[in-house]
Amino acid sequence: MAVSKVPQSSRAGIKVQTGVSTAGAPVYRVRSLQNVKAAALDEDVYAVAQAMAALQQHAVVSISRVDEANLVNE
């Protein structure tokens, strides 16, 4: 049984620190970039996310990518 992965969609996330809680712990939010082409290279997605991160007033903690795919039995 051969299983193939068929890419469907992708999105990028920019995690930013928006402040500090009353307990002193950092507060984070994720800014999502939807409708990223599944075939886009990681380097290109990272470059776009960095450009978008430069527009943020908050400190950027991390940049992530989430890919969704269907698994098909061939």
PDB file of N, H, CA, C and O in Angstrom:
ATOM      1  N   MET A   1       0.845  -1.170   0.000  1.00  0.00           N
ATOM      2  CA  MET A   1       0.000   0.000   0.000  1.00  0.00           C
ATOM      3  C   MET A   1       0.893   1.236   0.000  1.00  0.00           C
ATOM      4  O   MET A   1       1.618   1.501   0.959  1.00  0.00           O
ATOM      5  N   ALA A   2       0.823   1.978  -1.089  1.00  0.00           N
ATOM      6  H   ALA A   2       0.234   1.762  -1.868  1.00  0.00           H
ATOM      7  CA  ALA A   2       1.597   3.214  -1.201  1.00  0.00           C
ATOM      8  C   ALA A   2       0.696   4.400  -0.883  1.00  0.00           C
ATOM      9  O   ALA A   2      -0.407   4.522  -1.416  1.00  0.00           O
ATOM     10  N   VAL A   3       1.173   5.249  -0.028  1.00  0.00           N
ATOM     11  H   VAL A   3       2.069   5.150   0.405  1.00  0.00           H
ATOM     12  CA  VAL A   3       0.421   6.440   0.358  1.00  0.00           C
ATOM     13  C   VAL A   3       1.181   7.664  -0.131  1.00  0.00           C
ATOM     14  O   VAL A   3       2.388   7.790   0.071  1.00  0.00           O
ATOM     15  N   SER A   4       0.454   8.553  -0.772  1.00  0.00           N
ATOM     16  H   SER A   4      -0.528   8.450  -0.936  1.00  0.00           H
ATOM     17  CA  SER A   4       1.056   9.787  -1.277  1.00  0.00           C
ATOM     18  C   SER A   4       0.460  10.985  -0.554  1.00  0.00           C
ATOM     19  O   SER A   4      -0.700  10.974  -0.142  1.00  0.00           O
ATOM     20  N   LYS A   5       1.274  12.004  -0.414  1.00  0.00           N
ATOM     21  H   LYS A   5       2.216  12.012  -0.749  1.00  0.00           H
ATOM     22  CA  LYS A   5       0.828  13.253   0.203  1.00  0.00           C
ATOM     23  C   LYS A   5       0.533  14.256  -0.902  1.00  0.00           C
ATOM     24  O   LYS A   5       1.382  14.517  -1.754  1.00  0.00           O
ATOM     25  N   VAL A   6      -0.683  14.823  -0.886  1.00  0.00           N
ATOM     26  H   VAL A   6      -1.373  14.611  -0.194  1.00  0.00           H
ATOM     27  CA  VAL A   6      -1.097  15.809  -1.880  1.00  0.00           C
ATOM     28  C   VAL A   6      -1.268  17.153  -1.166  1.00  0.00           C
ATOM     29  O   VAL A   6      -2.225  17.333  -0.413  1.00  0.00           O
ATOM     30  N   PRO A   7      -0.342  18.103  -1.399  1.00  0.00           N
ATOM     31  CA  PRO A   7      -0.438  19.406  -0.726  1.00  0.00           C
ATOM     32  C   PRO A   7      -1.748  20.117  -1.064  1.00  0.00           C
ATOM     33  O   PRO A   7      -2.193  20.099  -2.212  1.00  0.00           O
ATOM     34  N   GLN A   8      -2.364  20.745  -0.053  1.00  0.00           N
ATOM     35  H   GLN A   8      -2.003  20.759   0.880  1.00  0.00           H
ATOM     36  CA  GLN A   8      -3.634  21.441  -0.238  1.00  0.00           C
ATOM     37  C   GLN A   8      -3.504  22.942  -0.014  1.00  0.00           C
ATOM     38  O   GLN A   8      -3.851  23.737  -0.888  1.00  0.00           O
ATOM     39  N   SER A   9      -3.016  23.321   1.133  1.00  0.00           N
ATOM     40  H   SER A   9      -2.734  22.676   1.843  1.00  0.00           H
ATOM     41  CA  SER A   9      -2.905  24.745   1.450  1.00  0.00           C
ATOM     42  C   SER A   9      -1.795  24.953   2.468  1.00  0.00           C
ATOM     43  O   SER A   9      -1.241  24.005   3.025  1.00  0.00           O
ATOM     44  N   SER A  10      -1.492  26.212   2.689  1.00  0.00           N
ATOM     45  H   SER A  10      -1.942  26.982   2.237  1.00  0.00           H
ATOM     46  CA  SER A  10      -0.426  26.557   3.614  1.00  0.00           C
ATOM     47  C   SER A  10      -0.731  27.924   4.210  1.00  0.00           C
ATOM     48  O   SER A  10      -1.443  28.727   3.608  1.00  0.00           O
ATOM     49  N   ARG A  11      -0.194  28.180   5.381  1.00  0.00           N
ATOM     50  H   ARG A  11       0.384  27.528   5.870  1.00  0.00           H
ATOM     51  CA  ARG A  11      -0.308  29.501   5.996  1.00  0.00           C
ATOM     52  C   ARG A  11       0.946  29.763   6.816  1.00  0.00           C
ATOM     53  O   ARG A  11       1.636  28.838   7.245  1.00  0.00           O
ATOM     54  N   ALA A  12       1.221  31.030   7.018  1.00  0.00           N
ATOM     55  H   ALA A  12       0.660  31.781   6.669  1.00  0.00           H
ATOM     56  CA  ALA A  12       2.378  31.425   7.814  1.00  0.00           C
ATOM     57  C   ALA A  12       1.880  32.155   9.052  1.00  0.00           C
ATOM     58  O   ALA A  12       0.812  32.766   9.045  1.00  0.00           O
ATOM     59  N   GLY A  13       2.668  32.081  10.102  1.00  0.00           N
ATOM     60  H   GLY A  13       3.536  31.585  10.108  1.00  0.00           H
ATOM     61  CA  GLY A  13       2.321  32.768  11.338  1.00  0.00           C
ATOM     62  C   GLY A  13       3.496  33.578  11.846  1.00  0.00           C
ATOM     63  O   GLY A  13       4.644  33.137  11.790  1.00  0.00           O
ATOM     64  N   ILE A  14       3.197  34.768  12.342  1.00  0.00           N
ATOM     65  H   ILE A  14       2.264  35.127  12.387  1.00  0.00           H
ATOM     66  CA  ILE A  14       4.217  35.621  12.947  1.00  0.00           C
ATOM     67  C   ILE A  14       3.829  35.779  14.410  1.00  0.00           C
ATOM     68  O   ILE A  14       2.834  36.434  14.722  1.00  0.00           O
ATOM     69  N   LYS A  15       4.602  35.187  15.303  1.00  0.00           N
ATOM     70  H   LYS A  15       5.410  34.655  15.049  1.00  0.00           H
ATOM     71  CA  LYS A  15       4.324  35.264  16.737  1.00  0.00           C
ATOM     72  C   LYS A  15       4.998  36.512  17.292  1.00  0.00           C
ATOM     73  O   LYS A  15       6.207  36.695  17.149  1.00  0.00           O
ATOM     74  N   VAL A  16       4.192  37.377  17.932  1.00  0.00           N
ATOM     75  H   VAL A  16       3.210  37.229  18.048  1.00  0.00           H
ATOM     76  CA  VAL A  16       4.712  38.625  18.491  1.00  0.00           C
ATOM     77  C   VAL A  16       4.389  38.696  19.975  1.00  0.00           C
ATOM     78  O   VAL A  16       3.384  38.156  20.438  1.00  0.00           O
ATOM     79  N   GLN A  17       5.260  39.372  20.706  1.00  0.00           N
ATOM     80  H   GLN A  17       6.076  39.811  20.330  1.00  0.00           H
ATOM     81  CA  GLN A  17       4.997  39.613  22.123  1.00  0.00           C
ATOM     82  C   GLN A  17       4.289  40.956  22.230  1.00  0.00           C
ATOM     83  O   GLN A  17       4.857  42.000  21.908  1.00  0.00           O
ATOM     84  N   THR A  18       3.036  40.914  22.689  1.00  0.00           N
ATOM     85  H   THR A  18       2.575  40.066  22.951  1.00  0.00           H
ATOM     86  CA  THR A  18       2.228  42.132  22.736  1.00  0.00           C
ATOM     87  C   THR A  18       2.282  42.836  24.080  1.00  0.00           C
ATOM     88  O   THR A  18       1.772  43.947  24.224  1.00  0.00           O
ATOM     89  N   GLY A  19       2.892  42.201  25.056  1.00  0.00           N
ATOM     90  H   GLY A  19       3.306  41.299  24.939  1.00  0.00           H
ATOM     91  CA  GLY A  19       2.971  42.836  26.371  1.00  0.00           C
ATOM     92  C   GLY A  19       3.365  41.842  27.439  1.00  0.00           C
ATOM     93  O   GLY A  19       3.914  40.775  27.161  1.00  0.00           O
ATOM     94  N   VAL A  20       3.066  42.227  28.682  1.00  0.00           N
ATOM     95  H   VAL A  20       2.620  43.094  28.908  1.00  0.00           H
ATOM     96  CA  VAL A  20       3.390  41.399  29.839  1.00  0.00           C
ATOM     97  C   VAL A  20       2.142  41.337  30.717  1.00  0.00           C
ATOM     98  O   VAL A  20       1.481  42.351  30.944  1.00  0.00           O
ATOM     99  N   SER A  21       1.826  40.133  31.208  1.00  0.00           N
ATOM    100  H   SER A  21       2.363  39.310  31.024  1.00  0.00           H
ATOM    101  CA  SER A  21       0.649  39.978  32.063  1.00  0.00           C
ATOM    102  C   SER A  21       0.919  40.564  33.444  1.00  0.00           C
ATOM    103  O   SER A  21       2.048  40.940  33.760  1.00  0.00           O
ATOM    104  N   THR A  22      -0.121  40.636  34.258  1.00  0.00           N
ATOM    105  H   THR A  22      -1.038  40.330  34.001  1.00  0.00           H
ATOM    106  CA  THR A  22       0.040  41.156  35.618  1.00  0.00           C
ATOM    107  C   THR A  22       0.933  40.261  36.458  1.00  0.00           C
ATOM    108  O   THR A  22       1.510  40.707  37.450  1.00  0.00           O
ATOM    109  N   ALA A  23       1.049  38.989  36.062  1.00  0.00           N
ATOM    110  H   ALA A  23       0.580  38.626  35.256  1.00  0.00           H
ATOM    111  CA  ALA A  23       1.926  38.055  36.763  1.00  0.00           C
ATOM    112  C   ALA A  23       3.367  38.150  36.275  1.00  0.00           C
ATOM    113  O   ALA A  23       4.251  37.483  36.813  1.00  0.00           O
ATOM    114  N   GLY A  24       3.605  38.966  35.270  1.00  0.00           N
ATOM    115  H   GLY A  24       2.887  39.508  34.833  1.00  0.00           H
ATOM    116  CA  GLY A  24       4.954  39.145  34.749  1.00  0.00           C
ATOM    117  C   GLY A  24       5.314  38.231  33.592  1.00  0.00           C
ATOM    118  O   GLY A  24       6.444  38.259  33.105  1.00  0.00           O
ATOM    119  N   ALA A  25       4.357  37.417  33.148  1.00  0.00           N
ATOM    120  H   ALA A  25       3.439  37.394  33.544  1.00  0.00           H
ATOM    121  CA  ALA A  25       4.619  36.508  32.025  1.00  0.00           C
ATOM    122  C   ALA A  25       4.369  37.236  30.703  1.00  0.00           C
ATOM    123  O   ALA A  25       3.466  38.069  30.616  1.00  0.00           O
ATOM    124  N   PRO A  26       5.161  36.929  29.680  1.00  0.00           N
ATOM    125  CA  PRO A  26       4.937  37.572  28.381  1.00  0.00           C
ATOM    126  C   PRO A  26       3.597  37.150  27.777  1.00  0.00           C
ATOM    127  O   PRO A  26       3.153  36.016  27.956  1.00  0.00           O
ATOM    128  N   VAL A  27       2.967  38.071  27.065  1.00  0.00           N
ATOM    129  H   VAL A  27       3.327  38.992  26.920  1.00  0.00           H
ATOM    130  CA  VAL A  27       1.708  37.809  26.368  1.00  0.00           C
ATOM    131  C   VAL A  27       2.019  37.780  24.872  1.00  0.00           C
ATOM    132  O   VAL A  27       2.612  38.713  24.331  1.00  0.00           O
ATOM    133  N   TYR A  28       1.609  36.687  24.212  1.00  0.00           N
ATOM    134  H   TYR A  28       1.128  35.928  24.652  1.00  0.00           H
ATOM    135  CA  TYR A  28       1.901  36.502  22.795  1.00  0.00           C
ATOM    136  C   TYR A  28       0.622  36.505  21.967  1.00  0.00           C
ATOM    137  O   TYR A  28      -0.449  36.150  22.460  1.00  0.00           O
ATOM    138  N   ARG A  29       0.742  36.905  20.718  1.00  0.00           N
ATOM    139  H   ARG A  29       1.612  37.194  20.318  1.00  0.00           H
ATOM    140  CA  ARG A  29      -0.320  36.814  19.722  1.00  0.00           C
ATOM    141  C   ARG A  29       0.331  36.333  18.422  1.00  0.00           C
ATOM    142  O   ARG A  29       1.511  36.578  18.170  1.00  0.00           O
ATOM    143  N   VAL A  30      -0.460  35.650  17.615  1.00  0.00           N
ATOM    144  H   VAL A  30      -1.418  35.450  17.820  1.00  0.00           H
ATOM    145  CA  VAL A  30       0.040  35.178  16.322  1.00  0.00           C
ATOM    146  C   VAL A  30      -0.711  35.916  15.220  1.00  0.00           C
ATOM    147  O   VAL A  30      -1.941  35.896  15.166  1.00  0.00           O
ATOM    148  N   ARG A  31       0.038  36.558  14.356  1.00  0.00           N
ATOM    149  H   ARG A  31       1.037  36.575  14.400  1.00  0.00           H
ATOM    150  CA  ARG A  31      -0.519  37.219  13.174  1.00  0.00           C
ATOM    151  C   ARG A  31      -0.445  36.203  12.035  1.00  0.00           C
ATOM    152  O   ARG A  31       0.642  35.733  11.700  1.00  0.00           O
ATOM    153  N   SER A  32      -1.576  35.864  11.445  1.00  0.00           N
ATOM    154  H   SER A  32      -2.459  36.246  11.717  1.00  0.00           H
ATOM    155  CA  SER A  32      -1.622  34.829  10.409  1.00  0.00           C
ATOM    156  C   SER A  32      -1.617  35.425   9.011  1.00  0.00           C
ATOM    157  O   SER A  32      -2.260  36.440   8.743  1.00  0.00           O
ATOM    158  N   LEU A  33      -0.880  34.773   8.134  1.00  0.00           N
ATOM    159  H   LEU A  33      -0.357  33.949   8.351  1.00  0.00           H
ATOM    160  CA  LEU A  33      -0.871  35.097   6.708  1.00  0.00           C
ATOM    161  C   LEU A  33      -1.512  33.904   6.002  1.00  0.00           C
ATOM    162  O   LEU A  33      -0.892  32.849   5.873  1.00  0.00           O
ATOM    163  N   GLN A  34      -2.745  34.072   5.550  1.00  0.00           N
ATOM    164  H   GLN A  34      -3.249  34.929   5.656  1.00  0.00           H
ATOM    165  CA  GLN A  34      -3.512  32.987   4.941  1.00  0.00           C
ATOM    166  C   GLN A  34      -3.224  32.880   3.442  1.00  0.00           C
ATOM    167  O   GLN A  34      -2.615  33.765   2.841  1.00  0.00           O
ATOM    168  N   ASN A  35      -3.677  31.779   2.865  1.00  0.00           N
ATOM    169  H   ASN A  35      -4.171  31.060   3.354  1.00  0.00           H
ATOM    170  CA  ASN A  35      -3.636  31.545   1.413  1.00  0.00           C
ATOM    171  C   ASN A  35      -2.230  31.559   0.828  1.00  0.00           C
ATOM    172  O   ASN A  35      -2.018  32.054  -0.279  1.00  0.00           O
ATOM    173  N   VAL A  36      -1.278  31.020   1.567  1.00  0.00           N
ATOM    174  H   VAL A  36      -1.450  30.619   2.466  1.00  0.00           H
ATOM    175  CA  VAL A  36       0.082  30.860   1.041  1.00  0.00           C
ATOM    176  C   VAL A  36       0.053  29.658   0.101  1.00  0.00           C
ATOM    177  O   VAL A  36      -0.508  28.617   0.446  1.00  0.00           O
ATOM    178  N   LYS A  37       0.639  29.788  -1.060  1.00  0.00           N
ATOM    179  H   LYS A  37       1.095  30.633  -1.341  1.00  0.00           H
ATOM    180  CA  LYS A  37       0.666  28.669  -2.006  1.00  0.00           C
ATOM    181  C   LYS A  37       1.433  27.508  -1.388  1.00  0.00           C
ATOM    182  O   LYS A  37       2.518  27.693  -0.837  1.00  0.00           O
ATOM    183  N   ALA A  38       0.867  26.322  -1.483  1.00  0.00           N
ATOM    184  H   ALA A  38      -0.015  26.172  -1.931  1.00  0.00           H
ATOM    185  CA  ALA A  38       1.496  25.135  -0.911  1.00  0.00           C
ATOM    186  C   ALA A  38       2.848  24.853  -1.558  1.00  0.00           C
ATOM    187  O   ALA A  38       3.734  24.283  -0.920  1.00  0.00           O
ATOM    188  N   ALA A  39       3.013  25.249  -2.818  1.00  0.00           N
ATOM    189  H   ALA A  39       2.294  25.712  -3.336  1.00  0.00           H
ATOM    190  CA  ALA A  39       4.261  25.005  -3.541  1.00  0.00           C
ATOM    191  C   ALA A  39       5.329  26.065  -3.265  1.00  0.00           C
ATOM    192  O   ALA A  39       6.460  25.931  -3.732  1.00  0.00           O
ATOM    193  N   ALA A  40       4.990  27.108  -2.518  1.00  0.00           N
ATOM    194  H   ALA A  40       4.071  27.216  -2.138  1.00  0.00           H
ATOM    195  CA  ALA A  40       5.955  28.181  -2.241  1.00  0.00           C
ATOM    196  C   ALA A  40       7.133  27.640  -1.434  1.00  0.00           C
ATOM    197  O   ALA A  40       6.957  26.823  -0.530  1.00  0.00           O
ATOM    198  N   LEU A  41       8.318  28.098  -1.768  1.00  0.00           N
ATOM    199  H   LEU A  41       8.461  28.762  -2.502  1.00  0.00           H
ATOM    200  CA  LEU A  41       9.520  27.679  -1.051  1.00  0.00           C
ATOM    201  C   LEU A  41       9.531  28.274   0.348  1.00  0.00           C
ATOM    202  O   LEU A  41       9.028  29.375   0.571  1.00  0.00           O
ATOM    203  N   ASP A  42      10.112  27.531   1.293  1.00  0.00           N
ATOM    204  H   ASP A  42      10.520  26.636   1.112  1.00  0.00           H
ATOM    205  CA  ASP A  42      10.207  28.010   2.673  1.00  0.00           C
ATOM    206  C   ASP A  42      10.932  29.349   2.756  1.00  0.00           C
ATOM    207  O   ASP A  42      10.547  30.225   3.530  1.00  0.00           O
ATOM    208  N   GLU A  43      11.987  29.501   1.951  1.00  0.00           N
ATOM    209  H   GLU A  43      12.299  28.789   1.322  1.00  0.00           H
ATOM    210  CA  GLU A  43      12.764  30.743   1.963  1.00  0.00           C
ATOM    211  C   GLU A  43      11.904  31.934   1.546  1.00  0.00           C
ATOM    212  O   GLU A  43      12.021  33.023   2.109  1.00  0.00           O
ATOM    213  N   ASP A  44      11.039  31.718   0.554  1.00  0.00           N
ATOM    214  H   ASP A  44      10.943  30.834   0.097  1.00  0.00           H
ATOM    215  CA  ASP A  44      10.166  32.791   0.078  1.00  0.00           C
ATOM    216  C   ASP A  44       9.105  33.149   1.116  1.00  0.00           C
ATOM    217  O   ASP A  44       8.821  34.325   1.340  1.00  0.00           O
ATOM    218  N   VAL A  45       8.523  32.135   1.743  1.00  0.00           N
ATOM    219  H   VAL A  45       8.753  31.179   1.561  1.00  0.00           H
ATOM    220  CA  VAL A  45       7.525  32.379   2.789  1.00  0.00           C
ATOM    221  C   VAL A  45       8.169  33.132   3.946  1.00  0.00           C
ATOM    222  O   VAL A  45       7.576  34.063   4.491  1.00  0.00           O
ATOM    223  N   TYR A  46       9.377  32.732   4.322  1.00  0.00           N
ATOM    224  H   TYR A  46       9.859  31.976   3.879  1.00  0.00           H
ATOM    225  CA  TYR A  46      10.091  33.395   5.414  1.00  0.00           C
ATOM    226  C   TYR A  46      10.389  34.851   5.064  1.00  0.00           C
ATOM    227  O   TYR A  46      10.242  35.735   5.907  1.00  0.00           O
ATOM    228  N   ALA A  47      10.807  35.102   3.829  1.00  0.00           N
ATOM    229  H   ALA A  47      10.927  34.383   3.144  1.00  0.00           H
ATOM    230  CA  ALA A  47      11.127  36.469   3.405  1.00  0.00           C
ATOM    231  C   ALA A  47       9.891  37.368   3.459  1.00  0.00           C
ATOM    232  O   ALA A  47       9.975  38.513   3.903  1.00  0.00           O
ATOM    233  N   VAL A  48       8.753  36.855   3.011  1.00  0.00           N
ATOM    234  H   VAL A  48       8.685  35.925   2.650  1.00  0.00           H
ATOM    235  CA  VAL A  48       7.516  37.643   3.058  1.00  0.00           C
ATOM    236  C   VAL A  48       7.105  37.882   4.511  1.00  0.00           C
ATOM    237  O   VAL A  48       6.707  38.990   4.872  1.00  0.00           O
ATOM    238  N   ALA A  49       7.201  36.854   5.332  1.00  0.00           N
ATOM    239  H   ALA A  49       7.525  35.954   5.039  1.00  0.00           H
ATOM    240  CA  ALA A  49       6.843  37.003   6.746  1.00  0.00           C
ATOM    241  C   ALA A  49       7.760  38.010   7.439  1.00  0.00           C
ATOM    242  O   ALA A  49       7.302  38.788   8.276  1.00  0.00           O
ATOM    243  N   GLN A  50       9.045  38.002   7.100  1.00  0.00           N
ATOM    244  H   GLN A  50       9.418  37.370   6.421  1.00  0.00           H
ATOM    245  CA  GLN A  50       9.973  38.988   7.673  1.00  0.00           C
ATOM    246  C   GLN A  50       9.588  40.401   7.259  1.00  0.00           C
ATOM    247  O   GLN A  50       9.637  41.325   8.071  1.00  0.00           O
ATOM    248  N   ALA A  51       9.208  40.571   6.007  1.00  0.00           N
ATOM    249  H   ALA A  51       9.168  39.821   5.346  1.00  0.00           H
ATOM    250  CA  ALA A  51       8.793  41.891   5.528  1.00  0.00           C
ATOM    251  C   ALA A  51       7.538  42.352   6.265  1.00  0.00           C
ATOM    252  O   ALA A  51       7.431  43.521   6.635  1.00  0.00           O
ATOM    253  N   MET A  52       6.594  41.444   6.478  1.00  0.00           N
ATOM    254  H   MET A  52       6.681  40.494   6.177  1.00  0.00           H
ATOM    255  CA  MET A  52       5.380  41.782   7.230  1.00  0.00           C
ATOM    256  C   MET A  52       5.714  42.041   8.698  1.00  0.00           C
ATOM    257  O   MET A  52       5.115  42.913   9.328  1.00  0.00           O
ATOM    258  N   ALA A  53       6.662  41.291   9.238  1.00  0.00           N
ATOM    259  H   ALA A  53       7.149  40.583   8.727  1.00  0.00           H
ATOM    260  CA  ALA A  53       7.058  41.467  10.640  1.00  0.00           C
ATOM    261  C   ALA A  53       7.670  42.842  10.865  1.00  0.00           C
ATOM    262  O   ALA A  53       7.537  43.415  11.947  1.00  0.00           O
ATOM    263  N   ALA A  54       8.337  43.369   9.854  1.00  0.00           N
ATOM    264  H   ALA A  54       8.445  42.904   8.976  1.00  0.00           H
ATOM    265  CA  ALA A  54       8.954  44.695   9.982  1.00  0.00           C
ATOM    266  C   ALA A  54       7.901  45.783  10.165  1.00  0.00           C
ATOM    267  O   ALA A  54       8.214  46.874  10.642  1.00  0.00           O
ATOM    268  N   LEU A  55       6.658  45.495   9.791  1.00  0.00           N
ATOM    269  H   LEU A  55       6.404  44.609   9.403  1.00  0.00           H
ATOM    270  CA  LEU A  55       5.574  46.463   9.932  1.00  0.00           C
ATOM    271  C   LEU A  55       4.914  46.405  11.312  1.00  0.00           C
ATOM    272  O   LEU A  55       4.081  47.250  11.640  1.00  0.00           O
ATOM    273  N   GLN A  56       5.285  45.414  12.112  1.00  0.00           N
ATOM    274  H   GLN A  56       5.962  44.728  11.845  1.00  0.00           H
ATOM    275  CA  GLN A  56       4.693  45.245  13.437  1.00  0.00           C
ATOM    276  C   GLN A  56       5.321  46.206  14.437  1.00  0.00           C
ATOM    277  O   GLN A  56       6.513  46.502  14.359  1.00  0.00           O
ATOM    278  N   GLN A  57       4.519  46.687  15.368  1.00  0.00           N
ATOM    279  H   GLN A  57       3.551  46.446  15.431  1.00  0.00           H
ATOM    280  CA  GLN A  57       5.074  47.529  16.424  1.00  0.00           C
ATOM    281  C   GLN A  57       5.592  46.680  17.577  1.00  0.00           C
ATOM    282  O   GLN A  57       6.360  47.163  18.410  1.00  0.00           O
ATOM    283  N   HIS A  58       5.172  45.405  17.629  1.00  0.00           N
ATOM    284  H   HIS A  58       4.548  45.013  16.953  1.00  0.00           H
ATOM    285  CA  HIS A  58       5.579  44.514  18.711  1.00  0.00           C
ATOM    286  C   HIS A  58       6.792  43.681  18.297  1.00  0.00           C
ATOM    287  O   HIS A  58       7.076  43.516  17.111  1.00  0.00           O
ATOM    288  N   ALA A  59       7.494  43.164  19.297  1.00  0.00           N
ATOM    289  H   ALA A  59       7.263  43.299  20.261  1.00  0.00           H
ATOM    290  CA  ALA A  59       8.683  42.346  19.052  1.00  0.00           C
ATOM    291  C   ALA A  59       8.283  40.987  18.471  1.00  0.00           C
ATOM    292  O   ALA A  59       7.393  40.319  18.996  1.00  0.00           O
ATOM    293  N   VAL A  60       8.944  40.586  17.388  1.00  0.00           N
ATOM    294  H   VAL A  60       9.668  41.128  16.961  1.00  0.00           H
ATOM    295  CA  VAL A  60       8.675  39.298  16.753  1.00  0.00           C
ATOM    296  C   VAL A  60       9.447  38.213  17.492  1.00  0.00           C
ATOM    297  O   VAL A  60      10.655  38.318  17.701  1.00  0.00           O
ATOM    298  N   VAL A  61       8.720  37.166  17.882  1.00  0.00           N
ATOM    299  H   VAL A  61       7.739  37.081  17.712  1.00  0.00           H
ATOM    300  CA  VAL A  61       9.317  36.056  18.620  1.00  0.00           C
ATOM    301  C   VAL A  61       9.712  34.931  17.671  1.00  0.00           C
ATOM    302  O   VAL A  61      10.801  34.368  17.785  1.00  0.00           O
ATOM    303  N   SER A  62       8.817  34.604  16.726  1.00  0.00           N
ATOM    304  H   SER A  62       7.933  35.062  16.633  1.00  0.00           H
ATOM    305  CA  SER A  62       9.112  33.522  15.789  1.00  0.00           C
ATOM    306  C   SER A  62       8.237  33.637  14.546  1.00  0.00           C
ATOM    307  O   SER A  62       7.212  34.319  14.536  1.00  0.00           O
ATOM    308  N   ILE A  63       8.679  32.946  13.504  1.00  0.00           N
ATOM    309  H   ILE A  63       9.511  32.392  13.513  1.00  0.00           H
ATOM    310  CA  ILE A  63       7.926  32.848  12.253  1.00  0.00           C
ATOM    311  C   ILE A  63       7.727  31.359  11.986  1.00  0.00           C
ATOM    312  O   ILE A  63       8.672  30.575  12.061  1.00  0.00           O
ATOM    313  N   SER A  64       6.487  30.978  11.674  1.00  0.00           N
ATOM    314  H   SER A  64       5.719  31.615  11.613  1.00  0.00           H
ATOM    315  CA  SER A  64       6.198  29.564  11.448  1.00  0.00           C
ATOM    316  C   SER A  64       5.417  29.377  10.150  1.00  0.00           C
ATOM    317  O   SER A  64       4.897  30.325   9.562  1.00  0.00           O
ATOM    318  N   ARG A  65       5.358  28.126   9.733  1.00  0.00           N
ATOM    319  H   ARG A  65       5.781  27.356  10.211  1.00  0.00           H
ATOM    320  CA  ARG A  65       4.588  27.760   8.535  1.00  0.00           C
ATOM    321  C   ARG A  65       3.830  26.480   8.845  1.00  0.00           C
ATOM    322  O   ARG A  65       4.385  25.543   9.420  1.00  0.00           O
ATOM    323  N   VAL A  66       2.555  26.445   8.460  1.00  0.00           N
ATOM    324  H   VAL A  66       2.104  27.206   7.993  1.00  0.00           H
ATOM    325  CA  VAL A  66       1.722  25.259   8.648  1.00  0.00           C
ATOM    326  C   VAL A  66       1.226  24.826   7.276  1.00  0.00           C
ATOM    327  O   VAL A  66       0.561  25.588   6.573  1.00  0.00           O
ATOM    328  N   ASP A  67       1.558  23.591   6.905  1.00  0.00           N
ATOM    329  H   ASP A  67       2.098  22.973   7.477  1.00  0.00           H
ATOM    330  CA  ASP A  67       1.125  23.030   5.627  1.00  0.00           C
ATOM    331  C   ASP A  67       0.027  22.000   5.879  1.00  0.00           C
ATOM    332  O   ASP A  67       0.106  21.224   6.831  1.00  0.00           O
ATOM    333  N   GLU A  68      -0.984  21.993   5.034  1.00  0.00           N
ATOM    334  H   GLU A  68      -1.048  22.623   4.260  1.00  0.00           H
ATOM    335  CA  GLU A  68      -2.043  20.990   5.100  1.00  0.00           C
ATOM    336  C   GLU A  68      -2.000  20.168   3.823  1.00  0.00           C
ATOM    337  O   GLU A  68      -1.787  20.692   2.730  1.00  0.00           O
ATOM    338  N   ALA A  69      -2.208  18.861   3.987  1.00  0.00           N
ATOM    339  H   ALA A  69      -2.381  18.435   4.875  1.00  0.00           H
ATOM    340  CA  ALA A  69      -2.166  17.962   2.836  1.00  0.00           C
ATOM    341  C   ALA A  69      -3.137  16.810   3.054  1.00  0.00           C
ATOM    342  O   ALA A  69      -3.472  16.466   4.187  1.00  0.00           O
ATOM    343  N   ASN A  70      -3.576  16.227   1.959  1.00  0.00           N
ATOM    344  H   ASN A  70      -3.303  16.507   1.039  1.00  0.00           H
ATOM    345  CA  ASN A  70      -4.389  15.012   2.008  1.00  0.00           C
ATOM    346  C   ASN A  70      -3.474  13.823   1.769  1.00  0.00           C
ATOM    347  O   ASN A  70      -2.545  13.890   0.964  1.00  0.00           O
ATOM    348  N   LEU A  71      -3.747  12.741   2.472  1.00  0.00           N
ATOM    349  H   LEU A  71      -4.503  12.687   3.125  1.00  0.00           H
ATOM    350  CA  LEU A  71      -3.026  11.495   2.248  1.00  0.00           C
ATOM    351  C   LEU A  71      -3.909  10.601   1.394  1.00  0.00           C
ATOM    352  O   LEU A  71      -5.068  10.354   1.728  1.00  0.00           O
ATOM    353  N   VAL A  72      -3.349  10.113   0.279  1.00  0.00           N
ATOM    354  H   VAL A  72      -2.407  10.313   0.008  1.00  0.00           H
ATOM    355  CA  VAL A  72      -4.117   9.337  -0.691  1.00  0.00           C
ATOM    356  C   VAL A  72      -3.491   7.956  -0.833  1.00  0.00           C
ATOM    357  O   VAL A  72      -2.279   7.824  -1.008  1.00  0.00           O
ATOM    358  N   ASN A  73      -4.330   6.934  -0.757  1.00  0.00           N
ATOM    359  H   ASN A  73      -5.314   7.041  -0.615  1.00  0.00           H
ATOM    360  CA  ASN A  73      -3.882   5.561  -0.950  1.00  0.00           C
ATOM    361  C   ASN A  73      -3.870   5.267  -2.441  1.00  0.00           C
ATOM    362  O   ASN A  73      -4.895   5.384  -3.111  1.00  0.00           O
ATOM    363  N   GLU A  74      -2.721   4.888  -2.954  1.00  0.00           N
ATOM    364  H   GLU A  74      -1.887   4.793  -2.409  1.00  0.00           H
ATOM    365  CA  GLU A  74      -2.608   4.607  -4.395  1.00  0.00           C
ATOM    366  C   GLU A  74      -2.483   3.131  -4.649  1.00  0.00           C
ATOM    367  O   GLU A  74      -2.378   2.709  -5.801  1.00  0.00           O
TER     368      GLU A  74
END
